[in-house]
Amino acid sequence: MAKSKRRRTDGPGRPEAVVAQVDGGTAELIPDPDRPRGWTLLIDRAPQSHVDLDDPARLTFAYQRRIGHAVDLAAPAGRPLQAVHLGGGAFTLARYTAATRPRSTQQIIELDAALVQLVRDRLPLDPNARIRVRSTDARAGLGKIPDGWADLVIADVFGGARTPAHLTSAEFLAEVRRVLRPGGHYIANLADGPPLAHLRAQVATAATVFPELALAADPAVLRGRRFGNAVLLASDIPLPIAEFTRRVASDPHPGRVEHGKDLIDFTGGARAVTDTDARPSPAPPPDAFA
């Protein structure tokens, strides 16, 4: 159980920040100064997610907006989906899917049970949303989902700001593909910085499992100029590249989408990762969240 305490923030009548010790470190829920029921979740000072309880379809973080675009384009607008979320955070993406695609059935798999309890207590889910939360390891939880159950698998798993090694391998992605039904989509939040060795290897690894790939990120990240997030899309059917590219480019923080030959070239001959040689994603530099 997470033990939390309130911390006063500036301004009369403003909600107070909440600080709690969870399994993964120190969690903070910081009130949004511009949104009465908006909150940002930080773990050990690293921003994890933002949620607006009054408007769960509003995505603030750039990488979450890019994932939101991918969710929007995964099926005709409004059609309910069956989704698996590996990593919970503040349940932002599950809330988004529930708001934009009512009657969707979703499973969140989040290892940090204390974090799950904190979010449930402070940022409660809509009781009408069909969202189940399980506190277990992402790969172990994925292994319990039936073949072909999911339209979407969304991976956003970080422990100590790094993706665990066992969630970076071809064997892990083979489990993802097993869970996806034909035509389903895998969406992953990846983080890397110069020289982008991890990101290039992750694209190369996904290419051994999925025939169709796209990668969206800030141009400076793709050029290896700074540490940041990249969103990987993968499927066994052609992806909606043109519309995804248009949406990513028109965001408040415009991004770029790589696919096809350009994405193959981006890997620079990187080798696919297996369980034998898997490593966690690199730690962000000290000033990454300054």
Order of alpha helices (4+ residues) and beta strands (2+ residues): beta-beta-beta-beta-beta-alpha-beta-alpha-beta-alpha-beta-alpha-beta-alpha-beta-alpha-beta-alpha-beta-alpha-beta-alpha
